[in-house]
Amino acid sequence: MNNANVQLGLKENWKQFTILVIVNAFVGGMIGMERTIIPQFAEIEFGIASKTAILSFITAFGITKATANYYTGRLANRFGRKKLLLFGWVLAMPIPFILIYAGSWNWVIFANVLLGLSQGLTWSSTVVMKIDLVGEKNRGLAMGLNEFAGYFAVGVVAFLTGYVANQYGITPYPFYLGIFISLAGFILTALWVKDTRAFVHKETATDTSPQLENVFIETSFKNKTLSSVAQAGLINNLNDGMIWGLLPIILVSLNYNNENIGIITAIYPTVWGIGQLFTGKMSDHYSEKAMLFWGMLLQGLAILLIPFSHEFYTLASLSAVLGLGTALVYPTFLSTIAQATSPRQRAESIGTFRLWRDLGYAFGAVISGITADVFGIEYAILFIGVLTIGSSLVIKFRMPGKIRTKEEIT
């Protein structure tokens, strides 16, 4: 594609943008397939009682997804976004079959290694491609639409798998959804998605943003804006990993059936997804720092109240508040990273952020699993809630009110 024919903007590229939104819905659906039933799958099919062992699938997922995120960012300019997206779908295809025919828990771990690699490649590629298409304007809206599609799909598929499991059993029927999702995502990508490197070249030609000297170090530690966002991303997914693994177990202990478990666990990602339709646009107009602070604080408060709640509607309400808090931060993370880096370094900086963010899944699974085994599930949840509130305070006291780049380095 010739740079002269390239136009940046959401309106100018709405067709390709819409296709990428649909693709990301399928990406999110692959996580939703596991969201409700895997902890019960571990206990019912394999007799695993240890919370640390049960949450090992999230650890495997988090480490591989984080690694794939980083290398997707590093390799996006070299190989092209579309090729990495297609490869991610190829890795997704065997996952439902492995879960259906798994003869041991190790096969479930292997399936989640593939899921992590696939999610890193596919979700990171769609994020970067959408930012490429829209240019400087409406980045927050673009990320809101992207994350809405992904996490609304997580919620819908989580509910569907819970419903199917309640009607027909934990396996194999809930995993049939994954077969359809992976095939549909691959076909849609292969036939209709176009690479977006030409849009990066177009934006780079007029960009005057200073270059970061070392993208990984400055995104992770030195740049006050980028590193504040990176730690909040890690803590956000740390608490998400805990909710993913422990919330269904708590609900089982309270004698909820699979359908009600599916409803409560689905409310959180559904509100998270729908909320981003609004919070993404808000991040284009309001203070990113304020949105990140209040979002992390809301999450922490909701988590702290879970151990003291037993009624269905109370737990459903806390799930909604947790989803709202996450909706405030998720598109804001990505739009802030994009705003604080130059187009040439954007993919790598986003990849670095997503490395730390998704390592949160692994840290969350390990920390909450060990704490739950040693002290009890309630203490694990309270500890994660305190960490989340601590993260909000890092945003409040470390992150500058105005986004800058190179001059922030201390």
C-alpha positions in Angstrom: 0.0 0.0 0.0 1.4 3.4 -1.1 1.8 5.9 1.8 0.1 8.6 -0.4 -3.1 6.5 -0.4 -3.1 5.9 3.3 -5.4 7.9 5.5 -5.3 7.7 9.3 -8.5 7.8 11.3 -11.4 5.7 12.6 -13.9 7.0 10.1 -11.5 6.6 7.2 -10.7 2.9 8.1 -14.0 1.8 9.6 -14.4 -1.3 7.5 -11.0 -2.8 8.4 -11.5 -1.6 12.0 -14.8 -3.4 12.2 -13.3 -6.6 10.9 -10.6 -6.4 13.6 -13.2 -5.8 16.3 -15.0 -9.0 15.3 -11.7 -10.9 15.2 -11.0 -9.7 18.7 -14.4 -10.9 19.9 -13.4 -14.4 18.7 -10.0 -14.0 20.5 -11.9 -13.2 23.8 -14.2 -16.1 23.3 -11.3 -18.5 23.5 -10.7 -17.3 27.1 -14.4 -17.3 27.9 -14.4 -21.0 27.1 -12.3 -21.7 30.2 -13.5 -18.9 32.5 -16.3 -20.7 34.3 -15.5 -24.4 34.2 -11.8 -25.2 34.4 -11.5 -25.1 38.2 -14.4 -27.6 38.5 -13.0 -29.5 35.6 -9.8 -30.0 37.6 -11.7 -31.3 40.7 -14.3 -33.4 38.9 -12.2 -35.0 36.1 -8.8 -35.2 37.8 -9.5 -35.1 41.5 -7.3 -32.1 42.1 -8.1 -30.4 45.4 -5.0 -28.1 46.0 -5.8 -24.5 45.0 -2.1 -24.0 44.0 -2.4 -27.0 41.6 -5.7 -26.0 40.2 -4.4 -22.5 39.5 -1.4 -23.9 37.8 -3.3 -23.6 34.5 -3.5 -19.9 34.9 0.2 -19.7 35.8 1.0 -21.5 32.5 -1.4 -19.3 30.6 0.0 -16.0 32.1 3.7 -16.8 31.6 3.3 -17.8 27.9 0.8 -15.0 27.1 3.2 -12.5 28.6 6.1 -13.8 26.7 4.1 -13.9 23.4 3.0 -10.3 24.0 6.5 -9.1 24.3 7.8 -10.9 21.2 4.7 -9.9 19.2 5.6 -6.3 19.9 9.2 -6.9 19.0 8.4 -8.8 15.8 5.4 -6.9 14.6 7.5 -4.4 12.4 9.7 -7.2 11.1 7.1 -9.8 10.0 3.9 -7.9 9.8 0.9 -7.8 12.1 -1.3 -10.1 10.0 1.2 -13.0 9.9 1.5 -13.0 13.7 -2.3 -12.9 14.0 -2.7 -15.9 11.7 -0.1 -17.9 13.5 -1.9 -17.1 16.8 -5.1 -18.7 15.4 -3.2 -21.8 14.2 -2.0 -22.3 17.8 -5.6 -21.9 19.0 -7.1 -24.7 16.9 -5.9 -27.8 18.8 -6.8 -26.4 22.3 -10.5 -27.5 22.5 -9.5 -31.0 21.3 -6.8 -31.3 23.9 -9.2 -30.3 26.6 -11.8 -32.8 25.4 -9.4 -35.7 25.2 -7.1 -34.8 28.1 -6.0 -37.9 29.9 -4.2 -36.0 32.7 -3.9 -32.6 34.2 -0.6 -32.1 32.3 -2.6 -32.0 29.1 -4.7 -29.2 30.5 -1.5 -27.3 31.4 -0.2 -27.8 27.8 -3.5 -26.6 26.4 -3.1 -23.4 28.4 0.5 -22.9 27.2 -0.9 -22.9 23.7 -3.8 -20.6 24.8 -1.3 -18.2 26.3 0.8 -18.1 23.1 -2.2 -17.8 20.9 -3.7 -15.0 23.0 -0.5 -13.1 23.1 -0.1 -13.2 19.3 -3.8 -12.5 18.4 -4.8 -10.0 21.0 -1.5 -8.0 20.8 -1.8 -7.9 17.0 -5.3 -6.6 17.0 -4.5 -3.9 19.6 -1.5 -2.7 17.6 -3.4 -2.8 14.3 -6.3 -0.7 15.6 -3.9 1.9 17.0 -2.1 1.9 13.6 -5.4 2.6 11.8 -6.7 5.5 13.9 -3.6 7.6 14.3 -3.5 10.2 17.1 -7.2 10.9 17.4 -9.7 8.5 19.1 -7.0 6.1 20.4 -9.0 5.7 23.6 -12.2 5.0 21.7 -10.4 2.6 19.5 -9.0 0.7 22.5 -12.4 0.8 24.2 -14.0 -0.8 21.1 -11.3 -3.4 20.9 -11.4 -4.4 24.6 -15.2 -4.2 24.6 -15.3 -6.8 21.9 -12.8 -9.1 23.5 -14.1 -9.0 27.1 -17.8 -8.9 26.2 -17.1 -12.1 24.3 -15.3 -13.5 27.4 -18.4 -12.8 29.4 -20.9 -14.2 26.9 -18.9 -17.4 26.3 -18.3 -17.8 30.0 -22.1 -17.7 30.6 -22.7 -20.2 27.7 -20.1 -22.7 28.9 -21.6 -22.5 32.4 -25.1 -23.1 31.0 -24.0 -25.9 28.7 -22.0 -27.5 31.6 -25.0 -27.3 33.8 -27.2 -29.0 31.2 -24.8 -31.6 29.7 -21.8 -31.9 32.0 -18.3 -30.3 32.3 -17.0 -32.1 29.2 -17.0 -32.3 26.2 -19.9 -30.1 25.1 -18.7 -26.7 26.5 -15.4 -27.1 24.5 -17.2 -27.4 21.2 -17.6 -23.6 21.3 -13.9 -23.3 21.2 -13.7 -25.4 18.0 -16.1 -23.0 16.2 -14.4 -19.9 17.6 -10.9 -20.8 16.5 -11.9 -21.8 13.0 -14.0 -18.7 12.5 -11.2 -16.5 13.8 -8.7 -18.0 11.4 -10.9 -17.8 8.4 -12.0 -14.2 9.0 -8.3 -13.2 9.5 -7.1 -15.0 6.4 -9.7 -13.7 4.1 -10.4 -10.1 5.2 -7.8 -8.7 7.5 -5.1 -6.5 5.9 -1.7 -5.6 7.4 -1.3 -2.1 8.8 2.5 -1.4 8.5 1.8 1.2 5.8 -0.2 3.2 8.4 2.8 3.2 10.8 5.0 4.6 8.0 2.5 7.3 7.3 2.3 8.5 10.9 6.0 8.2 11.4 6.6 10.7 8.5 5.1 13.5 10.5 5.7 12.4 14.1 8.1 14.4 16.3 7.9 12.4 19.5 11.3 11.8 21.2 12.6 8.3 21.0 13.0 6.2 24.2 16.6 5.1 24.7 15.7 1.6 25.9 12.1 0.7 25.4 12.0 -2.2 27.8 13.8 -0.5 30.7 11.9 2.8 30.3 8.5 1.2 29.9 9.1 -1.1 32.9 11.0 1.1 35.4 12.3 4.5 34.5 9.6 6.5 32.6 7.1 7.6 35.3 4.1 7.4 33.0 4.9 4.1 31.3 6.2 2.4 34.5 3.1 3.5 36.5 0.9 2.0 33.9 3.0 -1.2 33.7 2.7 -1.9 37.5 -1.1 -1.2 37.4 -1.5 -3.5 34.5 0.4 -6.3 36.4 -1.8 -5.8 39.5 -5.0 -5.6 37.4 -4.3 -9.0 35.9 -3.0 -10.4 39.2 -6.4 -9.8 40.7 -8.1 -11.1 37.5 -6.1 -14.3 37.7 -7.2 -14.7 41.3 -10.9 -14.1 40.4 -10.6 -16.5 37.5 -9.3 -19.3 39.7 -10.9 -18.7 43.1 -14.3 -17.1 42.5 -15.8 -20.3 41.0 -14.4 -22.3 43.9 -16.0 -20.0 46.4 -19.3 -20.2 44.6 -19.2 -24.0 44.6 -18.5 -23.9 48.4 -21.6 -21.7 48.8 -23.6 -24.4 46.9 -24.3 -22.4 43.8 -25.1 -24.5 40.7 -23.1 -24.2 37.4 -25.7 -21.8 35.8 -25.6 -19.3 38.7 -21.8 -19.6 38.9 -21.8 -18.8 35.2 -23.9 -15.8 35.7 -21.8 -14.3 38.5 -18.5 -15.0 36.9 -19.8 -13.7 33.5 -21.1 -10.3 34.9 -17.6 -9.2 35.7 -16.1 -9.5 32.2 -19.4 -8.5 30.6 -19.5 -5.2 32.5 -15.8 -4.8 31.8 -16.5 -5.3 28.1 -19.5 -3.1 27.7 -18.1 -0.4 30.0 -15.2 0.1 27.7 -17.5 1.4 25.0 -17.8 4.5 27.2 -14.5 4.5 29.2 -12.4 4.3 26.0 -13.9 7.5 24.7 -13.6 9.1 28.1 -9.8 8.5 28.1 -9.6 10.7 25.0 -11.1 13.6 26.9 -10.5 13.2 30.6 -7.4 12.7 32.8 -5.9 9.3 32.2 -4.3 9.4 35.7 -7.7 10.0 37.4 -9.3 7.1 35.5 -6.5 4.7 36.4 -6.6 5.7 40.0 -10.3 5.4 40.5 -10.5 2.2 38.4 -7.8 0.4 40.5 -9.4 1.7 43.7 -12.8 0.4 42.8 -11.4 -3.0 41.9 -9.6 -3.2 45.3 -12.7 -2.3 47.3 -14.9 -4.8 45.5 -12.4 -7.6 46.0 -12.1 -6.8 49.7 -15.9 -7.3 50.1 -16.1 -10.7 48.4 -15.2 -12.8 51.4 -17.9 -11.1 53.5 -20.6 -11.7 50.9 -22.8 -14.8 50.4 -26.1 -13.7 48.7 -26.4 -14.0 45.0 -27.3 -10.4 44.3 -24.6 -9.1 46.5 -22.0 -11.2 44.8 -23.4 -10.2 41.4 -23.2 -6.5 42.3 -19.6 -6.9 43.5 -18.8 -8.6 40.2 -20.4 -5.6 38.4 -18.3 -3.1 40.4 -15.2 -5.1 39.7 -16.0 -5.0 36.0 -16.6 -1.2 36.1 -13.3 -0.6 37.8 -11.5 -2.8 35.2 -13.3 -1.0 32.4 -12.0 2.3 33.6 -8.4 1.2 33.4 -8.1 -1.3 30.5 -8.5 0.9 27.4 -6.8 3.8 29.3 -3.7 1.6 29.8 -3.2 1.1 26.1 -4.1 4.6 24.9 -1.7 6.1 27.5 1.1 3.9 26.3 0.4 4.8 22.7 0.3 8.5 23.6 3.6 8.4 25.5 5.6 6.6 22.8 6.6 7.3 19.2 5.0 5.3 16.3 8.3 3.5 15.7 8.5 2.3 19.3 4.8 1.9 20.0 4.5 -1.8 19.2 7.5 -2.7 21.4 6.3 -0.5 24.3 2.8 -2.0 24.1 4.4 -5.4 24.0 6.5 -4.6 27.1 3.5 -3.3 29.0 1.5 -6.4 28.0 4.4 -8.6 29.1 4.2 -7.2 32.6 0.4 -7.0 32.6 -0.1 -10.7 31.7 2.6 -11.9 34.0 0.1 -10.7 36.6 -2.0 -13.8 35.7 1.0 -16.0 36.8 1.8 -14.0 39.9 -1.9 -13.9 40.8 -2.4 -17.6 40.4 0.8 -18.5 42.4 0.3 -15.9 45.2 -3.5 -16.5 45.6 -3.1 -20.3 45.3 -0.3 -20.6 47.9 -2.1 -18.2 50.3 -5.4 -20.1 49.9 -3.7 -23.4 50.6 -1.9 -22.1 53.7 -4.3 -19.6 55.2 -7.6 -20.1 53.4 -9.3 -18.6 50.3 -10.7 -15.6 52.2 -7.2 -14.4 53.2 -6.0 -14.9 49.6 -8.7 -12.6 48.4 -8.1 -10.0 51.0 -4.4 -9.9 50.3 -5.0 -9.4 46.6 -7.5 -6.6 47.4 -4.9 -4.8 49.5 -2.3 -5.1 46.7 -4.8 -3.6 44.2 -5.5 -0.6 46.4 -1.7 -0.2 46.8 -1.4 0.0 43.0 -4.0 2.8 42.9 -1.8 4.8 45.3 1.3 4.3 43.0 -0.8 5.8 40.2 -1.8 8.7 42.4 1.7 9.6 43.7 4.1 8.5 41.0 2.3 9.1 37.6 2.5 12.7 36.3 -0.8 14.4 35.6 0.3 15.2 32.1 1.7 12.5 29.8 5.3 13.1 28.7 8.0 10.8 27.3 11.7 11.2 27.5 12.0 14.1 29.9 10.2 12.0 32.6 13.2 9.7 33.1 14.6 10.0 36.6 
